[in-house]
Amino acid sequence: MFPVESLFKTLSGCFGHRRPDKPDDSQAALLDEMQLRRLALYARSLPDSLFEFGRQSAHPQLGDIPSCYRGRGSEFEENRNYQAGDEQRMINWRLYARSGDLYTKVFREERRPQVFLLLDRRAAMRFATRRQLKVTLAAGIGACYCYQAVHQALPVGGMLLGRSIEWFEPAVTEISAQHFVQALNQPCPPVDFGQAQSGLEAALQQLLQRLPEGSFVLLLSDFLDLDTDAAMPLLQQLSARYSLRAVQVLDPVERQLPQTGGFLIEDGSAAAPLRIGAGDEMRQYATLFSKEQEKLRDCFGSCGIDLSTCSTEDDVMTCLESNRATASTH
């Protein structure tokens, strides 16, 4: 695969980082107030939940999702032999009448799990040749998840990945959720690829260290710099602890380079510039990109992670429908 950074430098020089239909809005919020209100109404009107909790919750707040804790919940777990100190009201008297032995009823406590979003706002996500920046589409999808979490009284927070990692602790209040939506909606002017940026794998590692087990985690990125071989053990750990879903956001030109006569891509790590011609090399690029996409899908699939892909040509509603359809097939 051609170096991602070098390719984006060339493509950005040809097409620019900004939205094609609004050439002078690089300092504006990604989504305006009307768009946000429309997304909020849409998220709250969905007949099905965007969240699927497939792991037991270790979050301390009581709720209605089975947890990894035994206690005084309403979900019956098992009968165990009576031990000195057990509450008499928890003794299974019916079982005693049949067996003559004392047993204590054990229940599984219910907890309220967290919703957590990881949104990639790095240089490659600030790119577009159609309709909207990749990061704009990702922000719209993330906002919908936030709005529905608030509607369902679920704690929601997230992580913004850029020059540094910004962490927003999950909270159940609407004010906290709105603060996070405002943060993910901040302007994304073009940035120099030479600037230091946070790594995706380092951000994923933070999730393991800081999020309680059983959380719902949504990953929003293009994943173009993810080394699937190196990251697979980490993704497997994440999938074992969390209900994980991933949305890949791409621009059409990343799948198929435009027929413009060719590109000369300068790469500091290469001995000479990479030349992509308009003929066979264009087709080779499309083939290589397709293979990389297949490798990414295989990696996420083997880790049990739902992965859907959206295009900057799509709107948020179309992407969410695709996301839900992908999740329902697993």
TIMARVO-598421 format. One record per residue (C-alpha): residue number from 1; x, y, z; residue in three letters; chain. Coordinates in Angstrom, 1 decimal. Example, Ala and Ser with C-alpha at 12.3 -4.5 7.8 and 13.67 -1.06 7.14 Angstrom:
// residues 2
+-----+--------+--------+--------+--------+--------+
! num !   east !  north !     up ! residu ! chaine !
+-----+--------+--------+--------+--------+--------+
!   1 !   12.3 !   -4.5 !    7.8 !    ALA !      A !
!   2 !   13.7 !   -1.1 !    7.1 !    SER !      A !
+-----+--------+--------+--------+--------+--------+
***
This chain:
// residues 330
+-----+--------+--------+--------+--------+--------+
! num !   east !  north !     up ! residu ! chaine !
+-----+--------+--------+--------+--------+--------+
!   1 !    0.0 !    0.0 !    0.0 !    MET !      A !
!   2 !    1.3 !    3.5 !   -0.8 !    PHE !      A !
!   3 !    2.2 !    5.5 !    2.3 !    PRO !      A !
!   4 !   -1.0 !    7.0 !    3.6 !    VAL !      A !
!   5 !    0.6 !   10.3 !    4.7 !    GLU !      A !
!   6 !    2.3 !   11.0 !    1.4 !    SER !      A !
!   7 !   -0.8 !   10.1 !   -0.6 !    LEU !      A !
!   8 !   -3.0 !   12.5 !    1.4 !    PHE !      A !
!   9 !   -0.5 !   15.3 !    1.0 !    LYS !      A !
!  10 !   -0.8 !   14.8 !   -2.8 !    THR !      A !
!  11 !   -4.6 !   14.5 !   -2.8 !    LEU !      A !
!  12 !   -5.0 !   17.4 !   -0.5 !    SER !      A !
!  13 !   -2.9 !   19.5 !   -2.7 !    GLY !      A !
!  14 !   -5.2 !   18.6 !   -5.7 !    CYS !      A !
!  15 !   -8.6 !   18.8 !   -4.0 !    PHE !      A !
!  16 !   -8.0 !   20.6 !   -0.7 !    GLY !      A !
!  17 !   -9.1 !   19.7 !    2.9 !    HIS !      A !
!  18 !  -12.3 !   21.8 !    2.9 !    ARG !      A !
!  19 !  -15.8 !   20.9 !    2.0 !    ARG !      A !
!  20 !  -16.2 !   21.3 !   -1.8 !    PRO !      A !
!  21 !  -19.4 !   23.2 !   -1.6 !    ASP !      A !
!  22 !  -18.1 !   25.7 !    1.1 !    LYS !      A !
!  23 !  -14.6 !   26.8 !    0.3 !    PRO !      A !
!  24 !  -14.2 !   29.4 !    3.0 !    ASP !      A !
!  25 !  -15.6 !   27.6 !    6.1 !    ASP !      A !
!  26 !  -12.5 !   26.0 !    7.6 !    SER !      A !
!  27 !  -13.0 !   27.9 !   10.8 !    GLN !      A !
!  28 !  -16.7 !   27.1 !   11.1 !    ALA !      A !
!  29 !  -18.2 !   24.3 !   13.2 !    ALA !      A !
!  30 !  -18.5 !   21.1 !   11.4 !    LEU !      A !
!  31 !  -22.3 !   21.0 !   11.8 !    LEU !      A !
!  32 !  -24.6 !   24.0 !   12.2 !    ASP !      A !
!  33 !  -27.4 !   24.3 !   14.8 !    GLU !      A !
!  34 !  -30.1 !   23.3 !   12.4 !    MET !      A !
!  35 !  -28.2 !   20.1 !   11.5 !    GLN !      A !
!  36 !  -27.7 !   19.3 !   15.1 !    LEU !      A !
!  37 !  -31.4 !   19.7 !   16.0 !    ARG !      A !
!  38 !  -32.3 !   17.6 !   13.0 !    ARG !      A !
!  39 !  -29.9 !   14.8 !   14.2 !    LEU !      A !
!  40 !  -31.2 !   15.0 !   17.7 !    ALA !      A !
!  41 !  -34.8 !   14.6 !   16.6 !    LEU !      A !
!  42 !  -33.8 !   11.7 !   14.3 !    TYR !      A !
!  43 !  -31.8 !    9.9 !   17.0 !    ALA !      A !
!  44 !  -34.7 !   10.1 !   19.5 !    ARG !      A !
!  45 !  -37.3 !    8.9 !   16.9 !    SER !      A !
!  46 !  -35.5 !    5.7 !   15.9 !    LEU !      A !
!  47 !  -37.6 !    2.7 !   16.7 !    PRO !      A !
!  48 !  -34.6 !    0.6 !   17.7 !    ASP !      A !
!  49 !  -31.7 !    1.4 !   19.9 !    SER !      A !
!  50 !  -28.3 !    2.1 !   18.4 !    LEU !      A !
!  51 !  -26.7 !    0.3 !   21.4 !    PHE !      A !
!  52 !  -26.3 !   -3.4 !   21.9 !    GLU !      A !
!  53 !  -24.8 !   -4.4 !   25.2 !    PHE !      A !
!  54 !  -23.3 !   -7.9 !   24.8 !    GLY !      A !
!  55 !  -21.0 !   -7.8 !   27.8 !    ARG !      A !
!  56 !  -21.8 !   -7.8 !   31.5 !    GLN !      A !
!  57 !  -21.4 !   -4.3 !   33.0 !    SER !      A !
!  58 !  -18.8 !   -3.4 !   35.6 !    ALA !      A !
!  59 !  -20.1 !    0.2 !   35.9 !    HIS !      A !
!  60 !  -20.8 !    1.2 !   39.5 !    PRO !      A !
!  61 !  -24.2 !    2.9 !   38.7 !    GLN !      A !
!  62 !  -27.3 !    0.8 !   39.2 !    LEU !      A !
!  63 !  -29.4 !    0.2 !   36.1 !    GLY !      A !
!  64 !  -31.1 !   -2.5 !   34.1 !    ASP !      A !
!  65 !  -28.2 !   -4.3 !   32.3 !    ILE !      A !
!  66 !  -26.9 !   -7.6 !   33.9 !    PRO !      A !
!  67 !  -23.6 !   -6.9 !   35.6 !    SER !      A !
!  68 !  -20.6 !   -9.0 !   36.7 !    CYS !      A !
!  69 !  -21.6 !   -8.4 !   40.4 !    TYR !      A !
!  70 !  -23.7 !  -10.7 !   42.6 !    ARG !      A !
!  71 !  -26.0 !   -8.9 !   45.0 !    GLY !      A !
!  72 !  -29.6 !   -8.0 !   45.4 !    ARG !      A !
!  73 !  -30.7 !   -7.5 !   41.9 !    GLY !      A !
!  74 !  -33.7 !   -9.0 !   40.2 !    SER !      A !
!  75 !  -31.9 !  -11.4 !   37.9 !    GLU !      A !
!  76 !  -31.8 !  -14.9 !   39.5 !    PHE !      A !
!  77 !  -28.3 !  -16.4 !   39.3 !    GLU !      A !
!  78 !  -28.3 !  -19.7 !   41.2 !    GLU !      A !
!  79 !  -28.9 !  -21.6 !   44.5 !    ASN !      A !
!  80 !  -25.9 !  -22.2 !   46.6 !    ARG !      A !
!  81 !  -25.4 !  -24.0 !   49.9 !    ASN !      A !
!  82 !  -26.3 !  -22.0 !   52.9 !    TYR !      A !
!  83 !  -23.4 !  -20.3 !   54.7 !    GLN !      A !
!  84 !  -23.4 !  -18.9 !   58.2 !    ALA !      A !
!  85 !  -24.3 !  -15.2 !   58.1 !    GLY !      A !
!  86 !  -26.6 !  -15.5 !   55.0 !    ASP !      A !
!  87 !  -29.8 !  -13.5 !   55.3 !    GLU !      A !
!  88 !  -32.8 !  -15.7 !   56.2 !    GLN !      A !
!  89 !  -35.0 !  -14.0 !   53.8 !    ARG !      A !
!  90 !  -32.8 !  -15.2 !   50.9 !    MET !      A !
!  91 !  -33.1 !  -18.9 !   51.9 !    ILE !      A !
!  92 !  -35.0 !  -21.0 !   49.3 !    ASN !      A !
!  93 !  -37.6 !  -22.5 !   51.6 !    TRP !      A !
!  94 !  -39.3 !  -24.4 !   48.8 !    ARG !      A !
!  95 !  -36.1 !  -26.1 !   47.9 !    LEU !      A !
!  96 !  -35.5 !  -26.9 !   51.7 !    TYR !      A !
!  97 !  -39.0 !  -28.5 !   51.8 !    ALA !      A !
!  98 !  -38.1 !  -30.8 !   49.0 !    ARG !      A !
!  99 !  -34.5 !  -31.6 !   49.9 !    SER !      A !
! 100 !  -34.1 !  -31.0 !   53.6 !    GLY !      A !
! 101 !  -31.0 !  -28.9 !   52.9 !    ASP !      A !
! 102 !  -30.6 !  -25.2 !   53.2 !    LEU !      A !
! 103 !  -29.9 !  -23.2 !   50.1 !    TYR !      A !
! 104 !  -29.5 !  -19.4 !   49.6 !    THR !      A !
! 105 !  -30.8 !  -17.7 !   46.4 !    LYS !      A !
! 106 !  -28.1 !  -15.6 !   44.6 !    VAL !      A !
! 107 !  -29.1 !  -12.8 !   42.3 !    PHE !      A !
! 108 !  -27.2 !  -10.9 !   39.7 !    ARG !      A !
! 109 !  -27.1 !   -7.1 !   40.1 !    GLU !      A !
! 110 !  -28.1 !   -4.8 !   37.3 !    GLU !      A !
! 111 !  -25.9 !   -1.9 !   36.4 !    ARG !      A !
! 112 !  -26.1 !    1.0 !   34.0 !    ARG !      A !
! 113 !  -23.3 !    0.7 !   31.3 !    PRO !      A !
! 114 !  -21.5 !    3.5 !   29.7 !    GLN !      A !
! 115 !  -21.6 !    4.7 !   26.1 !    VAL !      A !
! 116 !  -18.2 !    5.8 !   24.8 !    PHE !      A !
! 117 !  -17.2 !    7.3 !   21.4 !    LEU !      A !
! 118 !  -13.7 !    7.5 !   20.0 !    LEU !      A !
! 119 !  -13.7 !   10.1 !   17.2 !    LEU !      A !
! 120 !  -10.7 !   10.5 !   14.9 !    ASP !      A !
! 121 !  -10.0 !   14.2 !   14.1 !    ARG !      A !
! 122 !   -6.5 !   13.8 !   12.7 !    ARG !      A !
! 123 !   -5.2 !   15.2 !    9.4 !    ALA !      A !
! 124 !   -6.4 !   12.4 !    7.1 !    ALA !      A !
! 125 !   -9.9 !   12.8 !    8.4 !    MET !      A !
! 126 !   -9.9 !   16.5 !    7.4 !    ARG !      A !
! 127 !  -10.2 !   15.6 !    3.8 !    PHE !      A !
! 128 !  -13.0 !   15.6 !    1.2 !    ALA !      A !
! 129 !  -13.7 !   15.7 !   -2.5 !    THR !      A !
! 130 !  -17.5 !   15.2 !   -2.1 !    ARG !      A !
! 131 !  -20.2 !   16.9 !    0.0 !    ARG !      A !
! 132 !  -18.5 !   17.0 !    3.4 !    GLN !      A !
! 133 !  -15.2 !   16.3 !    5.2 !    LEU !      A !
! 134 !  -14.8 !   12.8 !    6.5 !    LYS !      A !
! 135 !  -14.6 !   14.2 !   10.1 !    VAL !      A !
! 136 !  -17.9 !   16.1 !    9.5 !    THR !      A !
! 137 !  -19.7 !   12.8 !    8.7 !    LEU !      A !
! 138 !  -18.1 !   11.1 !   11.7 !    ALA !      A !
! 139 !  -19.1 !   14.0 !   14.0 !    ALA !      A !
! 140 !  -22.7 !   13.7 !   12.8 !    GLY !      A !
! 141 !  -22.8 !   10.0 !   13.5 !    ILE !      A !
! 142 !  -21.2 !   10.6 !   16.9 !    GLY !      A !
! 143 !  -23.8 !   13.3 !   17.7 !    ALA !      A !
! 144 !  -26.7 !   10.9 !   17.0 !    CYS !      A !
! 145 !  -25.2 !    8.3 !   19.4 !    TYR !      A !
! 146 !  -24.8 !   11.0 !   22.1 !    CYS !      A !
! 147 !  -28.4 !   12.2 !   21.6 !    TYR !      A !
! 148 !  -29.9 !    8.7 !   21.9 !    GLN !      A !
! 149 !  -27.7 !    7.9 !   24.9 !    ALA !      A !
! 150 !  -29.2 !   11.0 !   26.7 !    VAL !      A !
! 151 !  -32.7 !    9.9 !   25.6 !    HIS !      A !
! 152 !  -32.1 !    6.5 !   27.2 !    GLN !      A !
! 153 !  -30.5 !    8.0 !   30.3 !    ALA !      A !
! 154 !  -27.1 !    6.3 !   29.6 !    LEU !      A !
! 155 !  -23.8 !    7.9 !   30.6 !    PRO !      A !
! 156 !  -22.1 !    9.1 !   27.5 !    VAL !      A !
! 157 !  -18.6 !   10.4 !   27.0 !    GLY !      A !
! 158 !  -15.7 !   10.0 !   24.6 !    GLY !      A !
! 159 !  -12.2 !   10.6 !   23.3 !    MET !      A !
! 160 !  -11.2 !   13.0 !   20.5 !    LEU !      A !
! 161 !   -8.1 !   12.0 !   18.7 !    LEU !      A !
! 162 !   -6.0 !   14.8 !   17.2 !    GLY !      A !
! 163 !   -2.6 !   16.4 !   18.0 !    ARG !      A !
! 164 !   -3.3 !   15.1 !   21.5 !    SER !      A !
! 165 !   -6.0 !   12.9 !   23.1 !    ILE !      A !
! 166 !   -8.9 !   14.6 !   24.7 !    GLU !      A !
! 167 !  -10.8 !   12.5 !   27.2 !    TRP !      A !
! 168 !  -14.4 !   13.3 !   28.3 !    PHE !      A !
! 169 !  -15.6 !   11.3 !   31.2 !    GLU !      A !
! 170 !  -19.0 !    9.6 !   30.6 !    PRO !      A !
! 171 !  -21.8 !   11.4 !   32.4 !    ALA !      A !
! 172 !  -25.6 !   10.9 !   32.3 !    VAL !      A !
! 173 !  -26.6 !   14.6 !   32.3 !    THR !      A !
! 174 !  -27.7 !   16.4 !   29.2 !    GLU !      A !
! 175 !  -25.4 !   19.2 !   29.8 !    ILE !      A !
! 176 !  -22.3 !   16.9 !   29.9 !    SER !      A !
! 177 !  -23.5 !   15.3 !   26.6 !    ALA !      A !
! 178 !  -24.0 !   18.6 !   25.0 !    GLN !      A !
! 179 !  -20.5 !   19.7 !   26.1 !    HIS !      A !
! 180 !  -19.1 !   16.6 !   24.3 !    PHE !      A !
! 181 !  -21.1 !   17.2 !   21.2 !    VAL !      A !
! 182 !  -19.8 !   20.8 !   21.1 !    GLN !      A !
! 183 !  -16.2 !   19.4 !   21.4 !    ALA !      A !
! 184 !  -16.6 !   16.9 !   18.6 !    LEU !      A !
! 185 !  -18.2 !   19.6 !   16.4 !    ASN !      A !
! 186 !  -15.3 !   22.1 !   16.8 !    GLN !      A !
! 187 !  -13.8 !   23.4 !   13.5 !    PRO !      A !
! 188 !  -11.3 !   21.2 !   11.7 !    CYS !      A !
! 189 !   -9.0 !   23.5 !    9.6 !    PRO !      A !
! 190 !   -6.3 !   21.9 !    7.5 !    PRO !      A !
! 191 !   -3.2 !   20.7 !    9.5 !    VAL !      A !
! 192 !    0.3 !   19.9 !    8.4 !    ASP !      A !
! 193 !    0.9 !   16.2 !    8.2 !    PHE !      A !
! 194 !    4.3 !   16.9 !    9.6 !    GLY !      A !
! 195 !    2.8 !   17.9 !   13.0 !    GLN !      A !
! 196 !    2.8 !   15.4 !   15.7 !    ALA !      A !
! 197 !   -0.5 !   13.5 !   16.0 !    GLN !      A !
! 198 !   -1.8 !   10.9 !   18.4 !    SER !      A !
! 199 !   -1.7 !    7.3 !   17.4 !    GLY !      A !
! 200 !   -4.9 !    5.3 !   17.1 !    LEU !      A !
! 201 !   -3.4 !    2.3 !   18.9 !    GLU !      A !
! 202 !   -2.3 !    4.4 !   21.8 !    ALA !      A !
! 203 !   -5.9 !    5.7 !   22.1 !    ALA !      A !
! 204 !   -7.3 !    2.2 !   22.1 !    LEU !      A !
! 205 !   -4.8 !    1.2 !   24.8 !    GLN !      A !
! 206 !   -6.2 !    4.0 !   27.0 !    GLN !      A !
! 207 !   -9.7 !    2.5 !   26.6 !    LEU !      A !
! 208 !   -8.5 !   -0.8 !   28.2 !    LEU !      A !
! 209 !   -6.9 !    1.2 !   31.1 !    GLN !      A !
! 210 !   -9.8 !    3.5 !   31.9 !    ARG !      A !
! 211 !  -13.2 !    2.2 !   30.8 !    LEU !      A !
! 212 !  -15.2 !   -0.2 !   33.0 !    PRO !      A !
! 213 !  -16.0 !   -3.6 !   31.5 !    GLU !      A !
! 214 !  -19.3 !   -3.9 !   29.7 !    GLY !      A !
! 215 !  -19.2 !   -0.4 !   28.1 !    SER !      A !
! 216 !  -20.5 !    0.2 !   24.6 !    PHE !      A !
! 217 !  -17.7 !    1.6 !   22.5 !    VAL !      A !
! 218 !  -18.1 !    3.2 !   19.0 !    LEU !      A !
! 219 !  -14.9 !    3.8 !   16.9 !    LEU !      A !
! 220 !  -15.2 !    6.5 !   14.2 !    LEU !      A !
! 221 !  -12.1 !    6.7 !   11.9 !    SER !      A !
! 222 !  -10.8 !    5.9 !    8.5 !    ASP !      A !
! 223 !   -8.5 !    3.3 !   10.0 !    PHE !      A !
! 224 !   -6.0 !    3.9 !    7.2 !    LEU !      A !
! 225 !   -3.0 !    4.0 !    9.5 !    ASP !      A !
! 226 !   -4.1 !    1.0 !   11.6 !    LEU !      A !
! 227 !   -1.5 !   -1.8 !   11.4 !    ASP !      A !
! 228 !   -4.0 !   -4.7 !   11.6 !    THR !      A !
! 229 !   -1.4 !   -7.4 !   12.4 !    ASP !      A !
! 230 !    0.1 !   -5.4 !   15.3 !    ALA !      A !
! 231 !   -3.3 !   -4.2 !   16.6 !    ALA !      A !
! 232 !   -5.1 !   -7.5 !   16.5 !    MET !      A !
! 233 !   -4.2 !   -8.6 !   20.0 !    PRO !      A !
! 234 !   -5.3 !   -5.2 !   21.4 !    LEU !      A !
! 235 !   -8.6 !   -5.3 !   19.4 !    LEU !      A !
! 236 !   -9.3 !   -8.8 !   20.8 !    GLN !      A !
! 237 !   -8.8 !   -7.6 !   24.3 !    GLN !      A !
! 238 !  -11.2 !   -4.7 !   23.7 !    LEU !      A !
! 239 !  -13.8 !   -6.9 !   22.1 !    SER !      A !
! 240 !  -13.6 !   -9.3 !   25.1 !    ALA !      A !
! 241 !  -14.3 !   -6.4 !   27.5 !    ARG !      A !
! 242 !  -16.7 !   -4.1 !   25.6 !    TYR !      A !
! 243 !  -19.5 !   -4.1 !   23.2 !    SER !      A !
! 244 !  -17.5 !   -2.7 !   20.3 !    LEU !      A !
! 245 !  -18.7 !   -1.3 !   17.0 !    ARG !      A !
! 246 !  -16.6 !    0.5 !   14.3 !    ALA !      A !
! 247 !  -17.6 !    2.9 !   11.5 !    VAL !      A !
! 248 !  -15.0 !    3.6 !    8.8 !    GLN !      A !
! 249 !  -15.4 !    6.9 !    6.9 !    VAL !      A !
! 250 !  -13.9 !    7.2 !    3.5 !    LEU !      A !
! 251 !  -13.9 !    9.5 !    0.5 !    ASP !      A !
! 252 !  -14.6 !    8.1 !   -3.0 !    PRO !      A !
! 253 !  -11.2 !    9.3 !   -4.3 !    VAL !      A !
! 254 !   -9.5 !    7.0 !   -1.7 !    GLU !      A !
! 255 !  -11.0 !    4.0 !   -3.3 !    ARG !      A !
! 256 !  -10.4 !    5.0 !   -6.9 !    GLN !      A !
! 257 !   -7.9 !    7.7 !   -7.8 !    LEU !      A !
! 258 !   -9.3 !   10.2 !  -10.4 !    PRO !      A !
! 259 !   -8.1 !    9.9 !  -14.0 !    GLN !      A !
! 260 !   -6.0 !   13.1 !  -14.0 !    THR !      A !
! 261 !   -2.9 !   11.9 !  -15.8 !    GLY !      A !
! 262 !   -1.1 !   10.5 !  -12.8 !    GLY !      A !
! 263 !    0.4 !   11.6 !   -9.4 !    PHE !      A !
! 264 !    3.9 !   12.1 !   -8.2 !    LEU !      A !
! 265 !    4.0 !   11.3 !   -4.4 !    ILE !      A !
! 266 !    6.9 !   12.5 !   -2.4 !    GLU !      A !
! 267 !    7.6 !   10.3 !    0.6 !    ASP !      A !
! 268 !   10.5 !   11.1 !    3.1 !    GLY !      A !
! 269 !   10.8 !    7.4 !    3.9 !    SER !      A !
! 270 !   11.3 !    6.4 !    0.2 !    ALA !      A !
! 271 !   14.5 !    6.7 !   -1.8 !    ALA !      A !
! 272 !   12.6 !    8.3 !   -4.7 !    ALA !      A !
! 273 !    9.1 !    9.8 !   -5.2 !    PRO !      A !
! 274 !    6.4 !    7.3 !   -5.9 !    LEU !      A !
! 275 !    4.8 !    7.8 !   -9.4 !    ARG !      A !
! 276 !    1.2 !    6.6 !  -10.0 !    ILE !      A !
! 277 !    0.4 !    6.8 !  -13.7 !    GLY !      A !
! 278 !   -3.0 !    7.0 !  -15.3 !    ALA !      A !
! 279 !   -3.1 !    3.4 !  -16.6 !    GLY !      A !
! 280 !   -2.1 !    0.2 !  -15.0 !    ASP !      A !
! 281 !   -0.7 !    1.9 !  -11.9 !    GLU !      A !
! 282 !   -4.1 !    3.4 !  -11.2 !    MET !      A !
! 283 !   -5.7 !    0.0 !  -11.4 !    ARG !      A !
! 284 !   -2.9 !   -1.5 !   -9.2 !    GLN !      A !
! 285 !   -3.7 !    1.2 !   -6.6 !    TYR !      A !
! 286 !   -7.4 !    0.3 !   -6.6 !    ALA !      A !
! 287 !   -6.5 !   -3.4 !   -6.3 !    THR !      A !
! 288 !   -4.1 !   -2.7 !   -3.4 !    LEU !      A !
! 289 !   -6.6 !   -0.5 !   -1.6 !    PHE !      A !
! 290 !   -9.3 !   -3.2 !   -2.0 !    SER !      A !
! 291 !   -6.9 !   -5.8 !   -0.5 !    LYS !      A !
! 292 !   -6.1 !   -3.5 !    2.4 !    GLU !      A !
! 293 !   -9.9 !   -3.1 !    3.0 !    GLN !      A !
! 294 !  -10.4 !   -6.8 !    2.9 !    GLU !      A !
! 295 !   -7.6 !   -7.2 !    5.5 !    LYS !      A !
! 296 !   -9.2 !   -4.6 !    7.7 !    LEU !      A !
! 297 !  -12.6 !   -6.4 !    7.5 !    ARG !      A !
! 298 !  -11.0 !   -9.7 !    8.2 !    ASP !      A !
! 299 !   -9.2 !   -8.3 !   11.3 !    CYS !      A !
! 300 !  -12.3 !   -6.7 !   12.8 !    PHE !      A !
! 301 !  -14.4 !   -9.8 !   11.9 !    GLY !      A !
! 302 !  -12.0 !  -12.2 !   13.6 !    SER !      A !
! 303 !  -12.1 !  -10.0 !   16.7 !    CYS !      A !
! 304 !  -15.9 !  -10.0 !   16.7 !    GLY !      A !
! 305 !  -16.2 !   -6.3 !   16.0 !    ILE !      A !
! 306 !  -19.0 !   -5.0 !   13.7 !    ASP !      A !
! 307 !  -17.5 !   -2.8 !   11.0 !    LEU !      A !
! 308 !  -19.5 !   -0.7 !    8.6 !    SER !      A !
! 309 !  -18.1 !    1.7 !    5.9 !    THR !      A !
! 310 !  -19.6 !    5.1 !    5.0 !    CYS !      A !
! 311 !  -18.7 !    7.5 !    2.3 !    SER !      A !
! 312 !  -18.6 !   11.3 !    2.4 !    THR !      A !
! 313 !  -21.2 !   11.2 !   -0.4 !    GLU !      A !
! 314 !  -23.7 !    9.7 !    2.2 !    ASP !      A !
! 315 !  -25.7 !   11.5 !    4.9 !    ASP !      A !
! 316 !  -25.7 !   10.6 !    8.5 !    VAL !      A !
! 317 !  -29.1 !    8.8 !    8.3 !    MET !      A !
! 318 !  -27.9 !    6.6 !    5.5 !    THR !      A !
! 319 !  -24.8 !    5.7 !    7.4 !    CYS !      A !
! 320 !  -26.7 !    4.8 !   10.6 !    LEU !      A !
! 321 !  -29.1 !    2.6 !    8.7 !    GLU !      A !
! 322 !  -26.1 !    0.8 !    7.1 !    SER !      A !
! 323 !  -24.5 !    0.5 !   10.6 !    ASN !      A !
! 324 !  -27.6 !   -1.0 !   12.1 !    ARG !      A !
! 325 !  -28.0 !   -3.4 !    9.2 !    ALA !      A !
! 326 !  -24.4 !   -4.6 !    9.6 !    THR !      A !
! 327 !  -24.8 !   -5.1 !   13.3 !    ALA !      A !
! 328 !  -28.0 !   -7.1 !   12.8 !    SER !      A !
! 329 !  -26.2 !   -9.6 !   10.6 !    THR !      A !
! 330 !  -23.8 !  -10.6 !   13.3 !    HIS !      A !
+-----+--------+--------+--------+--------+--------+
***
